[in-house]
C-alpha cells in the first residue's frame, strides 16, 4: 500500500514587476523553501506578508506548496 509523507513546504510570493508595451502586467515570483512542516496557516500568512513588505514590488499572492514523498510500505 502506498503512503504519502509530507516532506517539504515552500512559500511562493508572486509580485508585479511592471507592465509590457501592451499595458499587460508582468509578474515574477520568489520561492522560500524548507518552511517548517508544522507551521499554522495563520503564521505562514503572517510571515508571507512580512516578507512581501520587504520587497520593492507589490505582492499579488502568497502560495503554500506541499511536497510529498510517496512510498510503498
C-alpha beads as a LAMMPS data file, in Angstrom:
LAMMPS data file: protein, C-alpha beads

73 atoms
72 bonds

1 atom types
1 bond types

-500.0 500.0 xlo xhi
-500.0 500.0 ylo yhi
-500.0 500.0 zlo zhi

Masses

1 110.0

Atoms # bond

1 1 1 0.000 0.000 0.000
2 1 1 1.404 3.384 -0.973
3 1 1 1.570 6.168 1.591
4 1 1 2.418 9.835 1.142
5 1 1 4.552 11.682 3.678
6 1 1 4.805 15.470 3.775
7 1 1 8.477 16.164 3.097
8 1 1 8.725 19.913 2.379
9 1 1 6.789 23.180 2.492
10 1 1 7.596 26.131 0.277
11 1 1 6.307 29.693 0.228
12 1 1 5.926 31.329 -3.160
13 1 1 5.305 35.064 -3.266
14 1 1 4.090 36.361 -6.627
15 1 1 4.620 40.049 -7.307
16 1 1 4.087 42.575 -10.075
17 1 1 7.290 43.859 -11.662
18 1 1 5.797 46.237 -14.217
19 1 1 3.864 46.324 -17.467
20 1 1 4.754 45.446 -21.037
21 1 1 4.317 47.628 -24.118
22 1 1 0.678 46.461 -24.458
23 1 1 -0.092 47.509 -20.890
24 1 1 -0.335 43.946 -19.570
25 1 1 1.024 43.276 -16.102
26 1 1 4.334 41.424 -15.784
27 1 1 4.726 39.107 -12.795
28 1 1 7.622 37.326 -11.140
29 1 1 7.844 35.115 -8.088
30 1 1 10.192 34.344 -5.225
31 1 1 10.327 30.886 -3.606
32 1 1 11.306 30.283 0.008
33 1 1 11.990 26.577 0.566
34 1 1 12.198 24.468 3.710
35 1 1 9.390 26.203 5.592
36 1 1 8.586 24.354 8.829
37 1 1 6.216 21.454 8.261
38 1 1 4.167 22.179 11.398
39 1 1 3.556 25.910 10.790
40 1 1 -0.082 27.018 11.016
41 1 1 -1.734 28.713 8.054
42 1 1 -2.119 31.935 10.067
43 1 1 1.597 32.002 10.906
44 1 1 2.511 31.093 7.324
45 1 1 0.431 34.008 6.026
46 1 1 1.872 36.432 8.612
47 1 1 5.431 35.536 7.594
48 1 1 4.484 35.855 3.918
49 1 1 3.018 39.325 4.488
50 1 1 6.132 40.382 6.396
51 1 1 8.425 39.144 3.610
52 1 1 6.227 40.770 0.963
53 1 1 6.566 44.063 2.831
54 1 1 10.337 43.887 2.370
55 1 1 10.078 43.528 -1.412
56 1 1 10.350 46.545 -3.682
57 1 1 7.343 45.399 -5.758
58 1 1 3.721 44.857 -4.761
59 1 1 2.875 41.274 -3.768
60 1 1 -0.081 39.748 -5.592
61 1 1 -0.336 36.386 -3.838
62 1 1 1.238 34.163 -1.217
63 1 1 1.131 30.454 -2.057
64 1 1 1.905 27.459 0.126
65 1 1 3.224 24.448 -1.750
66 1 1 3.436 20.997 -0.166
67 1 1 5.816 18.356 -1.474
68 1 1 5.139 14.732 -0.597
69 1 1 7.262 11.636 -0.754
70 1 1 5.201 8.619 -1.826
71 1 1 6.425 5.263 -0.556
72 1 1 5.254 1.700 -0.646
73 1 1 5.103 0.380 2.896

Bonds

1 1 1 2
2 1 2 3
3 1 3 4
4 1 4 5
5 1 5 6
6 1 6 7
7 1 7 8
8 1 8 9
9 1 9 10
10 1 10 11
11 1 11 12
12 1 12 13
13 1 13 14
14 1 14 15
15 1 15 16
16 1 16 17
17 1 17 18
18 1 18 19
19 1 19 20
20 1 20 21
21 1 21 22
22 1 22 23
23 1 23 24
24 1 24 25
25 1 25 26
26 1 26 27
27 1 27 28
28 1 28 29
29 1 29 30
30 1 30 31
31 1 31 32
32 1 32 33
33 1 33 34
34 1 34 35
35 1 35 36
36 1 36 37
37 1 37 38
38 1 38 39
39 1 39 40
40 1 40 41
41 1 41 42
42 1 42 43
43 1 43 44
44 1 44 45
45 1 45 46
46 1 46 47
47 1 47 48
48 1 48 49
49 1 49 50
50 1 50 51
51 1 51 52
52 1 52 53
53 1 53 54
54 1 54 55
55 1 55 56
56 1 56 57
57 1 57 58
58 1 58 59
59 1 59 60
60 1 60 61
61 1 61 62
62 1 62 63
63 1 63 64
64 1 64 65
65 1 65 66
66 1 66 67
67 1 67 68
68 1 68 69
69 1 69 70
70 1 70 71
71 1 71 72
72 1 72 73
